[in-house]
Amino acid sequence: MSFQLPTKEHKAEYVEKQFDRIASRYDLANDAISFGMHRLWKARAIAELCDGVNFENASFLDVCCGTGDLALLVKRNPRAKHVTGLDFSENMLAVAARRSQKEVQSVEWIRGDAQALPFADDTFDGAINSFGLRNLTDLQQGINEMARVVKPRCRVINLDLGHSEVPLFAPVFAFFFAHIVPIIGEILQKDKSAYTYLPASLTTYPKPAGITKIFQQAGLVDIKHIPLALGSVALHVGTVPERSRSTNQ
Ligand SMILES: C[S@@+](CC[C@H](N)C(=O)[O-])C[C@H]1O[C@@H](n2cnc3c(N)ncnc32)[C@H](O)[C@@H]1O
């Protein structure tokens, strides 16, 4: 692949501009490249987020919320009182805000950096990130921040691409991702480069065991990895322990 990933120091600016560019048709492209399956994966991730939560006044955080899929899904549960979506792309947030107005869902949309969350320790009853972690400059800092703002005994969830090793499926998926996805991006978004970045970004993203390690280093416990879509998608669940603050800060 001749595509050059941005250097660490330029990554944030590159990623922000890219999502600002593709925001208006992001949802359409997402449905096309995942054959609509991202909806099922997200529903599964939300089920893990809400498992065991006492919903009385519960508040949730969707980090790298993009156009707001997860935040809106959580808010559809009438018992989820406060839902916040955070992203640094103004245009993605604008789409999210329009969607929530249409659905009459009151979600708070905040522009900010996932690596320096503007919230106090122990604020949320759960935090989730889908397909965002890969885009951060410092993955560990992203998970550390989620663990910091989530209350003890509550969950941190990450849903992102995996590295399928299933014979026959893995090479077909790799071909689809590297060669077909950029064409879909070009047709639907008139932006081949954003959808060439997508498979390229996976080359530097850790395998599920590496994400588990990042969860451990953030002080999370009861960590589980749930492979989805034959391992091409990885769902990670971790719980903030009673005394996480002394171990991960
Ligand atoms: C692939 S999209 C995922 C959006 C949404 N979570 C979903 O699953 O459809 C990645 C999102 O992460 C956001 N993002 C990337 N780096 C970020 C950062 N450092 N802080 C906040 N948002 C960031 C991008 O702007 C983009 O909206």
The ligand as an SDF file (V2000), in Angstrom:
LIG
                    3D

 27 29  0  0  0  0  0  0  0  0999 V2000
  -14.5740    6.4950   12.5620 C   0  0  0  0  0  0  0  0  0  0  0  0
  -15.3460    7.8140   13.4050 S   0  0  0  0  0  0  0  0  0  0  0  0
  -16.3810    6.9610   14.5440 C   0  0  0  0  0  0  0  0  0  0  0  0
  -17.6220    7.7170   14.8600 C   0  0  0  0  0  0  0  0  0  0  0  0
  -18.6650    6.9540   15.6900 C   0  0  0  0  0  0  0  0  0  0  0  0
  -18.1490    6.6030   17.0010 N   0  0  0  0  0  0  0  0  0  0  0  0
  -19.1180    5.7200   14.9620 C   0  0  0  0  0  0  0  0  0  0  0  0
  -18.8150    4.6120   15.4110 O   0  0  0  0  0  0  0  0  0  0  0  0
  -19.7800    5.8550   13.9420 O   0  0  0  0  0  0  0  0  0  0  0  0
  -14.0250    8.3920   14.4370 C   0  0  0  0  0  0  0  0  0  0  0  0
  -14.3610    9.6870   15.1480 C   0  0  0  0  0  0  0  0  0  0  0  0
  -13.3210    9.9640   16.0870 O   0  0  0  0  0  0  0  0  0  0  0  0
  -13.1370   11.3760   16.1350 C   0  0  0  0  0  0  0  0  0  0  0  0
  -11.8200   11.6220   16.7310 N   0  0  0  0  0  0  0  0  0  0  0  0
  -10.6330   11.1790   16.3010 C   0  0  0  0  0  0  0  0  0  0  0  0
   -9.6510   11.5910   17.1110 N   0  0  0  0  0  0  0  0  0  0  0  0
  -10.2550   12.3140   18.1000 C   0  0  0  0  0  0  0  0  0  0  0  0
   -9.7650   12.9950   19.2540 C   0  0  0  0  0  0  0  0  0  0  0  0
   -8.4650   13.0280   19.5580 N   0  0  0  0  0  0  0  0  0  0  0  0
  -10.6480   13.5930   20.0550 N   0  0  0  0  0  0  0  0  0  0  0  0
  -11.9720   13.5800   19.7690 C   0  0  0  0  0  0  0  0  0  0  0  0
  -12.4930   12.9730   18.6770 N   0  0  0  0  0  0  0  0  0  0  0  0
  -11.6360   12.3390   17.8570 C   0  0  0  0  0  0  0  0  0  0  0  0
  -13.2820   11.7970   14.6810 C   0  0  0  0  0  0  0  0  0  0  0  0
  -13.5390   13.1790   14.5420 O   0  0  0  0  0  0  0  0  0  0  0  0
  -14.4330   10.9210   14.2230 C   0  0  0  0  0  0  0  0  0  0  0  0
  -15.6650   11.5520   14.3760 O   0  0  0  0  0  0  0  0  0  0  0  0
  1  2  1  0
  2  3  1  0
  2 10  1  0
  3  4  1  0
  4  5  1  0
  5  6  1  0
  5  7  1  0
  7  8  2  0
  7  9  1  0
 10 11  1  0
 11 12  1  0
 11 26  1  0
 12 13  1  0
 13 14  1  0
 13 24  1  0
 14 15  1  0
 14 23  1  0
 15 16  2  0
 16 17  1  0
 17 18  1  0
 17 23  2  0
 18 19  1  0
 18 20  2  0
 20 21  1  0
 21 22  2  0
 22 23  1  0
 24 25  1  0
 24 26  1  0
 26 27  1  0
M  CHG  2   2   1   9  -1
M  END
$$$$
